[in-house]
Amino acid sequence: MISSERLDLVALDSEALSLVVAGDVAGLERTLDVAVPAEWPAVVPARLRLAQLTEDPSELPWLVRAMVDRAERRIVGVTGFHGRPDDQGRAEVGYEVLPGDRRRGYAREALLALADWANASGAALTCVASVAPTNEASLSLVRSLGFRPVAERLDPVDGVELVFERALPFSLDG
């Protein structure tokens, strides 16, 4: 688990991801020992990450994590990397905060905690974030942390994305 001031970022193993795919909120609550909002499973890329774990179980620490508000013992979002860093040490981060929990700094806190963890791993040199050009909140977040635009790409699922990078380590000072 990765912890920050308010959050625990809990890795979702094959069992938890299977429960997400099944939409079994009660099973997730028992397994994770936290409150799971009914809408949360829909934002988790469970099938994709479950396939990655099936192929290589050692990817678990790099993949998807529940974003848990520690004080409230409830999930507020999802975060993680798309996989382990590539040959150049680039690790792409992803995050989504549930609508009712946005604008509270959870995405920023999760991203900073993940970046610190990735840096400490020794495997990652650069953090990558891909953001839809219309997602003003995420664009503001990555820019505020000193990410710089490096490319534009067409994602087959998400459409046009702006690709940003930031060398590790980084901190709240950007």
GIFENDA-V551078 format. One record per residue. RES is the residue in one small letter. SS is DSSP state (hx for helix, st for strand, lp for the rest). PHI is phi in degrees with one decimal (* if undefined). Layout:
res=RES ss=SS phi=PHI
res=RES ss=SS phi=PHI
This chain:
res=m ss=lp phi=*
res=i ss=st phi=-107.6
res=s ss=st phi=-120.1
res=s ss=lp phi=-129.6
res=e ss=lp phi=-55.8
res=r ss=lp phi=-114.4
res=l ss=st phi=-113.5
res=d ss=st phi=-112.6
res=l ss=st phi=-102.2
res=v ss=st phi=-98.2
res=a ss=st phi=-62.3
res=l ss=lp phi=-96.4
res=d ss=lp phi=-81.3
res=s ss=hx phi=-58.4
res=e ss=hx phi=-62.0
res=a ss=hx phi=-64.5
res=l ss=hx phi=-64.9
res=s ss=hx phi=-64.6
res=l ss=hx phi=-65.7
res=v ss=hx phi=-62.8
res=v ss=hx phi=-58.3
res=a ss=hx phi=-75.8
res=g ss=lp phi=69.0
res=d ss=lp phi=-87.5
res=v ss=hx phi=-63.7
res=a ss=hx phi=-62.8
res=g ss=hx phi=-64.5
res=l ss=hx phi=-64.8
res=e ss=hx phi=-62.8
res=r ss=hx phi=-67.8
res=t ss=hx phi=-68.4
res=l ss=hx phi=-92.1
res=d ss=lp phi=58.3
res=v ss=lp phi=-145.4
res=a ss=st phi=-73.7
res=v ss=lp phi=-117.9
res=p ss=lp phi=-61.2
res=a ss=lp phi=-57.5
res=e ss=lp phi=-82.8
res=w ss=hx phi=-61.4
res=p ss=hx phi=-54.2
res=a ss=hx phi=-67.8
res=v ss=hx phi=-98.0
res=v ss=lp phi=-92.0
res=p ss=lp phi=-77.3
res=a ss=hx phi=-66.0
res=r ss=hx phi=-62.1
res=l ss=hx phi=-62.6
res=r ss=hx phi=-70.6
res=l ss=hx phi=-64.7
res=a ss=hx phi=-63.2
res=q ss=hx phi=-62.1
res=l ss=hx phi=-66.9
res=t ss=hx phi=-63.6
res=e ss=hx phi=-72.5
res=d ss=lp phi=-148.1
res=p ss=hx phi=-58.9
res=s ss=hx phi=-71.3
res=e ss=hx phi=-77.0
res=l ss=hx phi=-44.5
res=p ss=hx phi=-65.4
res=w ss=hx phi=-89.9
res=l ss=lp phi=-94.0
res=v ss=st phi=-69.2
res=r ss=st phi=-135.7
res=a ss=st phi=-75.3
res=m ss=st phi=-94.7
res=v ss=st phi=-107.9
res=d ss=st phi=-73.3
res=r ss=lp phi=-62.0
res=a ss=lp phi=-66.5
res=e ss=lp phi=-92.2
res=r ss=lp phi=53.4
res=r ss=st phi=-143.5
res=i ss=st phi=-78.1
res=v ss=st phi=-116.6
res=g ss=st phi=176.6
res=v ss=st phi=-139.9
res=t ss=st phi=-154.0
res=g ss=st phi=141.9
res=f ss=st phi=-101.0
res=h ss=lp phi=-76.7
res=g ss=lp phi=165.2
res=r ss=lp phi=-67.0
res=p ss=lp phi=-59.3
res=d ss=lp phi=-77.5
res=d ss=lp phi=-62.1
res=q ss=lp phi=-98.6
res=g ss=lp phi=79.2
res=r ss=st phi=-91.6
res=a ss=st phi=-120.5
res=e ss=st phi=-91.5
res=v ss=st phi=-96.4
res=g ss=st phi=-138.4
res=y ss=st phi=-162.6
res=e ss=st phi=-152.1
res=v ss=st phi=-100.2
res=l ss=lp phi=-61.6
res=p ss=hx phi=-49.9
res=g ss=hx phi=-71.2
res=d ss=hx phi=-114.4
res=r ss=lp phi=-73.7
res=r ss=lp phi=69.0
res=r ss=lp phi=-120.3
res=g ss=lp phi=84.9
res=y ss=hx phi=-65.1
res=a ss=hx phi=-62.8
res=r ss=hx phi=-60.5
res=e ss=hx phi=-62.8
res=a ss=hx phi=-65.9
res=l ss=hx phi=-62.7
res=l ss=hx phi=-64.5
res=a ss=hx phi=-65.5
res=l ss=hx phi=-64.0
res=a ss=hx phi=-64.0
res=d ss=hx phi=-62.3
res=w ss=hx phi=-62.4
res=a ss=hx phi=-62.1
res=n ss=hx phi=-62.5
res=a ss=hx phi=-65.8
res=s ss=hx phi=-66.5
res=g ss=lp phi=81.8
res=a ss=lp phi=-91.6
res=a ss=lp phi=-107.9
res=l ss=lp phi=-113.7
res=t ss=st phi=-139.0
res=c ss=st phi=-101.4
res=v ss=st phi=-115.3
res=a ss=st phi=-135.6
res=s ss=st phi=-109.2
res=v ss=st phi=-132.2
res=a ss=lp phi=-63.3
res=p ss=lp phi=-62.8
res=t ss=lp phi=-97.2
res=n ss=lp phi=-89.7
res=e ss=hx phi=-59.2
res=a ss=hx phi=-63.5
res=s ss=hx phi=-70.8
res=l ss=hx phi=-61.1
res=s ss=hx phi=-63.2
res=l ss=hx phi=-61.6
res=v ss=hx phi=-65.9
res=r ss=hx phi=-66.0
res=s ss=hx phi=-66.2
res=l ss=lp phi=-94.7
res=g ss=lp phi=84.7
res=f ss=lp phi=-65.9
res=r ss=st phi=-117.6
res=p ss=st phi=-69.5
res=v ss=st phi=-126.5
res=a ss=st phi=-168.1
res=e ss=st phi=-129.3
res=r ss=st phi=-143.1
res=l ss=st phi=-106.3
res=d ss=st phi=-83.6
res=p ss=lp phi=-63.1
res=v ss=lp phi=-98.1
res=d ss=lp phi=-96.2
res=g ss=st phi=82.9
res=v ss=st phi=-66.1
res=e ss=st phi=-133.9
res=l ss=st phi=-94.6
res=v ss=st phi=-102.8
res=f ss=st phi=-120.6
res=e ss=st phi=-134.7
res=r ss=st phi=-148.9
res=a ss=st phi=-64.2
res=l ss=lp phi=-93.6
res=p ss=lp phi=-81.6
res=f ss=lp phi=-144.2
res=s ss=lp phi=-140.6
res=l ss=lp phi=-59.7
res=d ss=lp phi=-77.9
res=g ss=lp phi=88.8
